[in-house]
C-alpha cells in the first residue's frame, strides 16, 4: 500500500546516462531493506526517461511488476520480490 513513507526516487533533471545506475542502486538498496513497494518519479514530458526506466525495470530480476500511477502518470510504482 502506498503511503507518504513509500520510498521514492526522483529523476527530474537527471541525465539519461545516469538513470541506469540510479534506478538499479535504488532497487538493490530497497530490496536489501525489505521494502516491497517503491516509486520512481520520472516526469511525463517527452517519455525519454520513462521509457528508459521501464526498460531497466523489465530486465531487473528483483522487480515483480511495475505500472504507471493512474493518479500521476509521471510516476511508476514498482513491486519488488
N, C-alpha and C positions, 0 to 999 in steps of 0.2 A: 504494500500500500504506500502510495506516495504521500510524504509529509514534508514539512519545511526542513526536516533534518535529512532528507534523502540526499546523498552525495551528488554534487553537480560539478561538471567540468564545462567551463565557459570558453569557447573557442573564438569568440568575437575578436577580430583584429589579428589573429594568428596567421602566420604564413603557411601555405599548403604543405611545404616541405617539413614542417614541424608536427603536423597533425598526426601522422602515424605514431611517432614516439609518445606524444602526449596522451593519445587515446589508449594506446597499449599499456603504458605505465599506470594510467588511471584504472583500467580494468584489472590489471595484476594486483595493484595495491588494495582495491576494494574486495577482490576475491580473497586475498590473504586475511583481510579483516572480517570476513564472513558476511559482507553485505551482498544481498541477492538482487537488489534493485538500485540502479543508478540512472542519472540523467546526463545526457550530453547536449549542451546548448551550442548550436551551430549557426543559428540565424536562418532567415528564409528568403534572402535576396536572390542570388544567382544559382543556388543549389550546388556550387562547386564544392564547398566544404561538406555539405550534406551528403553528396554522392561519395566523396572520399571516406567520410565517417562510416557510411553504410557498407562500403566495400571492405573496410577494415573489420567491421563487426561480422560480416559474412564469413570471414576467414578465421576469426578468433575462436578457438576451441572452448574457451571459458564462457562464451555467450550462448545462452539457451534460446533467447528470442529477443527481437527488438522491433520497435514500431514508433511511428511519429505520434507525438502527443496530439490528440484530437482538439484539445483546447488551445494549443500553442504549437503550430507547425514548425516553429524554429527550434524545437526540442525533440530529441529522440530518447525514448525510455528503453532501457536495456535491462533484461533479466539475466542474471548470471547463475551458473550451476552452484 
